[in-house]
Amino acid sequence: MASTSTSVHTVFHIEPFDTNTQWGRWIDRLEDAFEIFNITEERRVFYLLHYLGNEAYNIVCDKLAPVQPRTKSYDELIDVMKNHFSPEPLEVAENFLSGSGYSIQHGIIRQRYCILA
């Protein structure tokens, strides 16, 4: 008789955020892990800050200085990071690019905008 086994993870783990990945996709995965491991709203800030990774953690600290990130709510931290890593496109820039005939990949524009922001 063939036996099948399933692996159940009992330790919370997700790869730290890498600034070369898409913020929205990573945060979706983190929130899925919160559901799997029944992480309470009160603990989500600490998990988020832990798994941000060094570069992203430094960014959130710089954006919130002199306030400590752990004093902010989970939603406030998500907004800060989303505004930095997934900013809304600037209408003026979009109009310029579409009207000028430039054909630049969207990801490159977003990446350069994030560096400037």
Residue pairs with C-beta under 8 A, 6 or more apart in sequence:
9 36
12 33
12 37
12 39
12 47
14 29
14 30
14 33
14 51
15 51
16 51
16 52
16 53
17 23
17 26
17 51
17 52
17 53
17 56
18 26
18 53
19 53
19 55
19 56
19 59
19 85
22 86
23 81
23 82
23 85
23 86
24 82
24 86
27 78
27 81
27 82
30 47
30 48
30 51
33 39
34 44
34 47
39 47
41 74
44 74
45 69
45 70
45 72
45 73
45 74
45 77
46 70
48 74
48 77
48 78
49 57
49 60
49 69
49 70
49 77
52 60
52 81
56 81
56 85
57 69
59 81
59 84
60 69
60 77
60 80
60 81
61 69
63 80
63 84
64 72
64 80
69 77
72 80
83 117
84 114
84 117
85 114
86 110
87 110
87 113
87 114
87 117
90 113
93 109
93 113
97 104
97 109
